Structures are given as C-alpha cells and as structure tokens.
Amino acid sequence: MLEKVFKLSENKTNVKTEVIAGITTFMTMAYILAVNPSILSTTGMDPTAVLLATSLASFIGTLAMALLANLPFALSAGMGLNAYMAFSVCADMGYSWQIALLAVFVEGIIFIVLSLTNIREAIFNAIPLSLKQGVSVGIGLFIAFIGLQSSGLCVDSGATLVSIVNFRENFNSNGIRALLCVIGVLITAALYIKNVRGAILLGILSTWVLGMICQAVGLYVPNPELGAYSLFPAMQWTDFSKLGETVGQCFKADFSAIRVFDFIVVVLSFLFVDIFDTLGTLIGVSTKANMLDKEGRLPRIKPALMADAIGTTAGAVLGTSTVTTFVESASGVAAGGRTGLTALVTGLLFLLSMFFAPIFTAIPSFATAPALIMVGFLMVSGITALKFEPDKMTDTIPAYLAILAMPMFYSISEGISLGIISYVILKLVTGKGKEVTPLMYVLAVLFILKYIFL
C-alpha cells in the first residue's frame, strides 16, 4: 500500500529510509513546540492551548503535503511569523490575539485562492536556476546560523553583534550546552562520513543522552533564569481542555477594533513573507534533493503550495500563527527522505506530541543544533553549481547577494527579495534585459514597493 501511495521504488527509496527521515525532520523541528507557545503566550494566549494548536496544525499541513504532493516537506508555525504576530501586530499595533489570528485566517484563504490558480507556480518557475541554487546555499547558511544560536554557541555581542560564547562564564549552564553542541557536531559529522544510516538522527539522540549524563553527574546544572532547563522529560499528561480557549477565536474578534488600512497591511505582510519563505524553502530543499527537472521546476509545486495554504488556514482556526513549510525539512532530505512518507511520519509524530508534549519539548536545542549545522554544510555544497565566469556574473552576483542576505538579515524572504531585485537591475544595466521574464520584472517592482510601504 505504501509503495502504491508514495511510489517509493520510483523515487529510489524504501520504508525504513523514509521513516528515519521523517523522525529526523521531526526531531529538528520539535523545538517549535516549546518556542511557539513561549512567543505567542506574550499576547495573552494560553501556552498549552498554543502547543496543542501548533501540534494539530502541523499534523494537518504536513499530512496535506504527504498526500497531495508526495513530497518530504514538513510544516509548522513559522519562526519570524510568530514573532511578527506577537510583537508587531499585538504589542506594537495594539491588536488582540483574536484579531491577529483573523488576519492569519484571511491570509490563508487568499493563499488557497492563489494556490488554485497558477500564480504561485508561475512565480516559482520564473525564478532563474542560478537564483534557486543560491537560495539553496543561503538556506544552508541560515539554518546553520539558527543552530549556532539555539545551542548558545553564538551569542549577542555589543561590539560585533555576534560572538562565540564565553565557555567559562556560567559553564554549568551556558558553557556546557555550547560544548555539547560542538561535540554533537563532531559525532554527527563522523557518523555521516562513515555513511551510517540515520546519522543526523543518531547525532541528535547522542547529544541529548550526553546532556542527560552531564546533568546526572553535576556537570550540567539546570538554571531556568539562563534558559537551562532539566534535560529529563517530565512524565505528565497534557490538559487537552485548554485547546477550547483558542479554537475558533479568530471568528470572535472584536471587529469594531479593526483599523481597515492597518489590517490590510498586516494581512499583506503575513501573505508576503509566507509566500516567499515557502517558495524559498521549496526551492532550496528541492534543489538539494535533486527534485527539480531540467528547467529548474518542481513537478509537484502546486499541491505543495496548497498544502501550505491549508496548514495556515487550519492553524488560524485552531489558534496558532502562520503555518509554513520548514527549512528543517532539509534534515530529513539529507537523511534520505524523498517522498510524502517522510512527511507522513513527521506529521504523525506531531499528532503524537499532543499526548506526550512534555517529553518532546524536553529535547534541548543544543541537541538539535548539530543537525542544523550539518544540514547547513550539506546545502552549502550546492555553491559549486554556480558559474563564476565573467559572462555569468549577472546570474552569479544576485545568487551571492541572496546567499549573503539570508543569514545576515535572518530571513529567507529578504534573501529572495535582494536576489530578484539585483538580478533584474544587473540584467538591465548590462544590456541583457531580454533574458529577464516579464514576471521577474513584476516581482522586482513588488519587492521594491514592499520596502517602501510595508
């Protein structure tokens, strides 16, 4: 049955590989079950309700990806988009979280309509192959940077903005976590070099186990004030009744409090970032997995985009911020995932996490960070596909700018923005404007207008 539904042989994979890949993807994404409730609870939402809504929305969106598109991509509440909802829409603009969820719902409906048409697919296909390759590399650096930050290895610095952690300062909480991340990277790299199946997943589990050993012998000391929590999962059940506090609340918003222009700007902001974060992720991960055809197109892009739209709409109704395709899907692809069975396994684990949320949320970020750093390495290898000959610079320089922007501006969509704008401008000023498709001109103008008005 699995062979018939997911065409495993056709995609040169098997059930065991797909299951390991699905578990790997989930393990690298599980942090969202802890982070999203923490961020959205600042708006007044109940953390447990947000966790349940996030789990359910992730399951629905990822299941749609598995069954509609047969692709190994997983979905969940997008980082950045949740912060935008909490700190910009609710905190700065003063909107209630119910109105914010309504904006996400409206964005989801628009997303579905666009997915039924050929607009989003046309955008994907209009982006030149060189930019797609650059986006893949940029995402690699971006998720590696996320790993460095989440492990505590890379920290804020007043003089240089970022710096390596001082291992000696608060060693038993901060320093040991960063050190365990370094050890985890070496373990994962060694396993990968040795061609061990599931090397990335084994790296995560090994690092977590080492952390628990360190806690047991007193090397690691939990200190919540410093973000260092116990590494042993709490054995308790989740209060499912909490979900009732957020389900359907987007339809119960105080419409009299909505300022029409501001609300339109909020919806467009959600839509804009969601579209290009999703496109960027699909481009990057698909390129690395060799899923693009000879023309640089993803054959099943339309149902993939529809799955993303379904996840966003369902998430808004359940009570979480915009659901989007996760760049961490690259970890499952790196582990060998090639079909929707990988996504199905990840989705089922998200559903299961509702029942064992305390266990899954106990996976420390320093244990998942080595996976992100190693996947970053695997994706950066795609830079060799770029051509650095003088006559190819109008293609390569925009790709470079996209690569540079993603980790530096902490945004996939910003990388795509700068890549597309620079591509069009450089083609025009060098007399190669005929190589630019009409849709690329439209996209460049839209991105410029975004920077002016949004």
C-alpha positions, 0 to 999 in steps of 0.5 A: 500500500505504501509503495502504491501511495508514495511510489517509493521504488520510483523515487529510489527509496524504501520504508525504513529510509523514509521513516528515519527521515521523517523522525529526523525532520521531526526531531529538528523541528520539535523545538517549535513546540516549546518556542511557539507557545513561549512567543505567542503566550506574550499576547495573552494566549494560553501556552498549552492551548498554543502547543496543542494548536501548533501540534494539530496544525502541523499534523494537518499541513504536513499530512496535506503535503504527504498526500497531495504532493508526495513530497518530504516537506514538513510544516509548522508555525513559522519562526519570524511569523510568530514573532511578527504576530506577537510583537508587531501586530499585538504589542506594537499595533495594539491588536488582540490575539483574536484579531491577529489570528483573523488576519492569519485566517484571511491570509490563508484563504487568499493563499488557497485562492492563489494556490488554485490558480497558477500564480504561485507556480508561475512565480516559482518557475520564473525564478532563474536556476542560478537564483534557486541554487543560491537560495539553496546555499543561503538556506544552508547558511541560515539554518546553520546560523539558527543552530549556532544560536539555539545551542548558545554557541553564538551569542549577542555581542555589543561590539560585533553583534555576534560572538562565540560564547564565553565557555567559562562564564556560567559553564554549568549552564551556558558553557556546557550546552555550547560544548555539547553542541560542538561535540554533537557536531563532531559525532554527527559529522563522523557518523555521516562520513562513515555513511551510517544510516540515520546519522543526523538522527543518531547525532541528535539522540547522542547529544541529548543522552550526553546532556542527560549524563552531564546533568546526572553527574553535576556537570550540567546544572539546570538554571531556568533564569539562563534558559537551562532547563532539566534535560529529563522529560517530565512524565505528565499528561497534557490538559487537552481542555485548554485547546477550547480557549483558542479554537475558533477565536479568530471568528470572535474578534472584536471587529469594531477594533479593526483599523481597515488600512492597518489590517490590510497591511498586516494581512499583506505582510503575513501573505508576503513573507509566507509566500516567499519563505515557502517558495524559498524553502521549496526551492532550496530543499528541492534543489538539494534533493535533486527534485527539480527537472531540467528547467529548474521546476518542481513537478509537484509545486502546486499541491505543495503550495496548497498544502501550505495554504491549508496548514495556515488556514487550519492553524488560524482556526485552531489558534496558532500563527502562520503555518509554513513549510520548514527549512528543517525539512532539509534534515530529513532530505539529507537523511534520505527522505524523498517522498510524502512518507517522510512527511507522513511520519513527521506529521504523525509524530506531531499528532503524537506530541499532543499526548506526550508534549512534555517529553518532546519539548524536553529535547534541548536545542543544543541537541538539535543544533548539530543537525542544523549545522550539518544540514547547513554544510550539506546545502552549502555544497550546492555553491559549486553549481554556480558559474563564476565566469565573467559572462555569468556574473549577472546570474552569479552576483544576485545568487551571492547577494541572496546567499549573503542576505539570508543569514545576515538579515535572518530571513529567507524572504529578504534573501529572495527579495535582494536576489530578484531585485539585483538580478533584474537591475544587473540584467538591465544595466548590462544590456541583457534585459531580454533574458529577464521574464516579464514576471521577474520584472513584476516581482522586482517592482513588488519587492521594491514597493514592499520596502517602501510601504510595508 
